[in-house]
Amino acid sequence: LSVTAHDPDSGNNAKVTYSLTEDTFQGMPVSSYVSINSNTGILYALGSFDYEQIKDLQLRVMASDSGDPPLSSNMSLRLLVLDQNDNAPEILYPSIPTDGSTGVELAPRSAEPG
């Protein structure tokens, strides 16, 4: 993902740099989840996101010029994490028998969940 800001000034007044604001998410700084290239505005994930732990991540990006005084603008981003098939199914019933039997129980394919 990348963000872009435009400053119609000239020279250093038009040079835009990007940064993340000092927000937190689940008690951790947002900068521990994503980083931003200050020159290009490209955002990078610093690790994999697990949908079961993080469904969405909200952050704010600041674009600042190099004028005197420096001017800036903010934008809010909401990153939606998609789920993927990363958990194997677990057999809950019937439980594993403790008497040494096979514990076979047949259910038709058309059986409803539960």
C-alpha positions in Angstrom: 0.0 0.0 0.0 1.2 3.5 -0.7 0.0 7.0 0.0 0.7 10.1 -2.0 0.6 13.8 -1.1 1.2 16.7 -3.5 2.5 20.1 -2.5 2.2 22.8 -5.3 5.1 24.9 -3.8 8.6 24.8 -5.4 12.0 23.8 -4.0 12.3 22.5 -0.5 8.8 23.8 0.3 7.4 21.1 -2.1 9.5 18.2 -0.7 7.0 15.9 1.1 8.0 13.4 3.8 5.7 10.8 5.3 5.5 9.4 8.8 3.1 7.4 11.1 1.5 9.2 14.0 2.3 7.8 17.5 -0.9 5.8 17.8 -1.3 2.5 19.7 -3.1 -0.7 18.8 -3.7 -3.5 21.4 -1.3 -1.7 23.7 1.5 -1.6 21.2 2.7 1.3 19.0 1.3 1.1 15.4 4.9 1.3 14.3 5.5 -2.2 15.6 3.0 -3.5 13.0 3.8 -1.4 10.0 6.4 1.0 8.8 6.4 3.8 6.1 9.1 4.9 3.8 9.5 8.6 4.6 10.4 9.5 1.0 8.0 7.3 -1.1 5.0 6.9 1.2 5.0 3.1 0.8 3.7 1.2 3.8 5.2 -2.2 4.8 3.8 -4.8 7.1 6.5 -5.8 9.7 5.1 -9.3 10.0 2.1 -11.5 9.1 -1.3 -10.5 10.4 -3.4 -13.3 12.0 -7.1 -12.7 11.4 -8.0 -14.4 14.7 -5.9 -11.7 16.5 -6.2 -8.6 14.3 -9.2 -8.1 12.0 -8.5 -4.5 11.2 -5.8 -2.0 11.9 -6.3 1.7 12.0 -3.5 4.1 11.6 -2.8 7.7 10.6 -0.2 8.9 8.1 1.2 12.4 8.3 2.6 14.2 5.2 4.9 17.2 5.9 6.6 19.6 3.7 10.1 21.1 4.2 9.0 24.7 4.3 9.6 27.2 7.1 7.4 26.8 9.0 6.7 23.2 8.0 3.1 22.4 7.1 1.5 19.0 7.3 -1.7 17.1 6.6 -3.0 13.8 8.0 -5.0 10.9 6.6 -6.6 7.9 8.3 -6.2 4.4 7.0 -8.0 1.3 8.0 -6.3 -2.0 6.9 -8.7 -4.9 6.8 -7.1 -8.3 7.4 -8.6 -11.2 5.4 -8.9 -14.7 6.9 -7.1 -17.6 5.3 -7.3 -21.3 5.9 -4.5 -21.7 8.5 -6.2 -23.8 11.2 -6.7 -27.5 10.9 -10.1 -28.9 12.0 -10.2 -30.7 15.3 -12.5 -33.7 16.1 -14.6 -32.9 19.1 -17.0 -35.8 19.1 -16.8 -38.6 19.5 -13.9 -38.3 21.9 -11.1 -40.7 21.7 -12.1 -43.9 23.7 -10.0 -44.9 26.7 -11.0 -48.6 26.6 -8.9 -49.5 23.6 -11.9 -49.7 21.2 -11.9 -47.9 17.9 -14.8 -45.6 18.8 -16.4 -45.7 15.4 -19.6 -43.7 14.9 -21.1 -43.3 11.4 -22.8 -40.1 10.3 -24.3 -39.6 6.9 -22.7 -37.0 4.6 -26.0 -35.0 4.6 -25.8 -34.6 8.4 -26.2 -31.0 9.6 -23.4 -29.4 11.7 -23.5 -30.2 15.4 
